[in-house]
């Protein structure tokens, strides 16, 4: 079945770049998503990438997709303390409507 | 920006009681979803709903659970007889179209079963 894995924790200094990694198992996944969850809040859609793309950039966010290795990454440039949150990777498998989420990566940005 | 709203933000219920969690999806959206997140675990899919019927459900969504769109704006999740293990954060989501359109989530309802 589908499975999505992420590292649990990442700590960076303000101004540095953050790279959050995700691996997924289903090679037929069409869309892959990144969501952000701040304390006490819901899941905020950050960006998503279609499986026929290798890269997508949206302001400070860059998504890289390596389909061969089934690896997805989210790079946050010039990380700010307000970026501290849990970041979830999710995949959608063709033929299903559900999203399959990773465990989430807790990003801590220190001044 | 339009958003999905959920009420209440926190619900405390005695085990065995019925609970209804409410959601107002984004107004022109047609596909609705419930997910849950048990503390410290992954976000898990429960059910999707389109055209007034369930289109997909997970193994978690057993006979104790039901969903309804009682009017043109609300989407509800009912748990008939709550168990301790139902304690979780429940998220509602909606999309404007099938499949590939991104799902937009509400802030969640924290359900605590005593």
Interface residues (C-beta under 8 A of the other chain):
Chain A: X30 X31 X33 X35 X40 X41 X42 X43 X44 X45 X48 X50 X88 X90 X92 X94 X96 X97 X98 X99 X100 X101 X102 X103 X104
Chain B: X4 X6 X31 X33 X35 X42 X43 X44 X45 X48 X55 X56 X58 X91 X93 X98 X99 X100 X102 X103 X104 X105 X106 X107 X108
